[in-house]
Amino acid sequence: MIKNLYLYLALFVSVISLSACSQNTGQAQNAESGEHTFKLTTIVQPTHVWAKTAEKFNEELQARSNGRMKVEIYPSSQLGQEKDMIQQLETGVVDFGFITNAYLSTRAPYFNAWFLPFLFDSTDEAIQMRDSETAKKMLDKLGEQRIIGMDYLFTGNHHFLMAKGAIDSPDDLQGQKMRTTGASIINETFEQFGATATSIPINEIYTALQTGVVGGIHASVDGIITQRFQEVAEDYSLISAFAFPAIVVASEKTMNSLSSEDRKIVNEAMKAAADWGIQEAVKVDHEDLSKLKDAGLNVHEIANKDEFRKAVNGIYEKYSKQDPLIKQFIKEVQEK
């Protein structure tokens, strides 16, 4: 009886050992084959140009790796808010992220350079700074946080969308309650004009405009269309108040685990996707502005932008002193 029991135990151990060996062999073969399924996260909805850029990255990656590598995309904050996304990137739970400049500037203040008010006359001017020396240095410094800065994405520059009433001069912002992303430099800009800056989650903006909780917001054309804000607002005043990039980031842990060949494929696929996404953003910006006009939104250019620029000189001076990269960024923009 005991002899039979030992026999059964020996047989059981052998089966378990064989199963473990089989699993280990399978994992080794998978590693050797170079197959990877990455995770990419972003806060925007699937219809947003950044989400479509993620889809383009997946297409490029599969094509360049002959199907060995692909991407699972998690839009609409499915994996948590941006604070959670960064933690997941640091640990390698998530591999890539399109993180807003608004959030990253809270962790890396030099990104505030992009938010300097009225710095750019157009989205095209902001995009031209993508490959500048200072913009690249900003990406490189993210390595201090165990994430790799890869590139920038853009939407159209942000203008003033008001529930009611056009903005033509700084005085028109006096007393207004404006929804902001919460970035300190944007809050300070509105406060400079006598407005109250209020941070409200993106999914609550529609109701806030509709009910008068806020009188206006800063928003891109694409952002308005995506969230249907034109249904609860009357006036859109074009001034290029803020550029609004996203930062393309990768997990350092993920990238270090790849072969040099696969890292090259990933970098090239992301560059191709970002190039496509930026061109698409400019195209969508023009097309959607026409849609907003057709929908009955009052769209007009602010004539005297110098009034606004003069009012924020103190903000430029303050942030230039805070980080040399911001000072250098301003200089590069002005020299272009």
Secondary structure, DSSP 8 states (H G I E B T S, - for coil): -HHHHHHHHHHHHHHHHHHHHHHHHHHHHHHHHT-EEEEEEESS-TTSHHHHHHHHHHHHHHHHTTTSEEEEEE-TTTT--HHHHHHHHHHTSS-EEEEEHHHHHHHSGGGGGGG-TT--SSHHHHHHGGGSHHHHHHHHHGGGGTEEEEEEEE---EEEEESS----SGGGGTT-EEEE---HHHHHHHHHTT-EEEE--GGGHHHHHHHTS-SEEEE-HHHHHHHTGGGS--EEEEEEEE--EEEEEEEHHHHHHS-HHHHHHHHHHHHHHHHHHHHHHHHHHHHHHHHHHHTT-EEEE-S-HHHHHHHTHHHHHHHHHH-HHHHHHHHHHHH-
